[in-house]
Amino acid sequence: MFKVFKTRFEQGYRTMKYPKEPVVLPPSYRGLPVLHSDCDAEVVNKCAAACPQDCINSKNGSIDLGRCLFCGICERVSDGKFVTFSQNFELGSAQREKLITSTGSLPDLAAHSKKHFKKLFGRSLQLRQVCAGGCNNCEADINVLATPAYDLSRFGISYVASPRHADGIHVTGPVTRNMKSALLAAFEAVPAPRVVIASGACAISGGPFFGSSEVSAGLDSIIPVDLYIPGCPPHPLTTLHALLRFFK
């Protein structure tokens, strides 16, 4: 017991003060892309041709964040003339089409929260995480939210073992053909009203596997989605921000 107290005293308070205080991420982090509309069309075409996810529309210079892996190839190809990645981790959206941006900005989630979900769930939210065939990166970064650094439970949000005890499901992975029935079973087991969160490029659009007959075209092609959290994987702060703004 004394060793526990000693260790706690030596380590001090480890939980970050976000969202009361801003968090500065490392320079290598790639967040919300900043698009430069004055970029030469030839450069935009080169970026679109080099994009492994085919998420750049060369006609209007937009980027589909729901398909983007944030690999940074477009920034390197254009030498920052077409796109530069900021350190803004606030990427969540309540609408799939809003993830296709040509301005480098996304709508605020707070208004949607007040209109739809705040009255339903109040200060408590229980989620069941469903991995629908992912690589486990998204799941690993969701698990980070339970560590002392983030302490998600202090906001009244937690992950539960059974969908019958949940207010909604938090889905990761491209929804493979073999996982589709299990996903639907988990969704149907959640009592109504329920929410659905698509987390990561795989769940939103199929990710690197889009176009394959073995995965879905996106979670919203199977069940209605209330919240989209882009990334590959989404940074824990991206997920935390989306959950807080959308539900709180």
Order of alpha helices (4+ residues) and beta strands (2+ residues): alpha-beta-alpha-beta-beta-alpha-beta-beta-alpha-alpha-beta-alpha-beta-beta-alpha-beta-alpha-beta-alpha
